Amino acid sequence: MCSKLKSLLILVVLFCLISFLLPVGSTTSESTIALKLAEIEDVMDLAYASTLEAEQAGANVSGLLARLNLGCEYLAEANVWYRLEDYENASHSLDLCLDVIEDVNEKASVLRDEGRSRGENDFVVTIFASIGGVIAIVLVGFVVWRIFRRHYMERVLRLKPEVNVDES
């Protein structure tokens, strides 16, 4: 009996070791996919908001919008797989969607920062150009006034009053 107990104990230990050493399959459950869907929808909203901020900063966001549409397609595909209870494909589509959305978020923040810095640079250039324009107008006005005054004075000085000798 003792040898049977030892062999049973060895089998239990081997099964425990095998269960720890074998990789666990990537089984995804309905609840994890549902949570992941909700999280990715929130991230998608943030991606749209950051794209809008980049557009308001003056950046060209047409490429970002195309990528966002691709992310929406993956999200719709994941919803279809989730409703069909194919959680593996749903998880794969959600992973693809998350990759696209994270890429869009990064690019949108870069474009937003570039747009803001470009806007600030344009503002500084506009200020200095305006100041330079005002100075140029004042200087040109002063020069034109001096030239006009000189010509006017020469014309006035050329005019001689005619005195009639007969009237005196």
Secondary structure, 3 states (H helix, E strand, C coil): CHHHHHHHHHHHHHHHHHHHHCCCCCCCCHHHHHHHHHHHHHHHHHHHHHHHHHHHCCCCCHHHHHHHHHHHHHHHHHHHHHHCCCHHHHHHHHHHHHHHHHHHHHHHHHHHHHHHHHHHHHHHHHHHHHHHHHHHHHHHHHHHHHHHHHHHHHHHHHCCCCCCCCCC
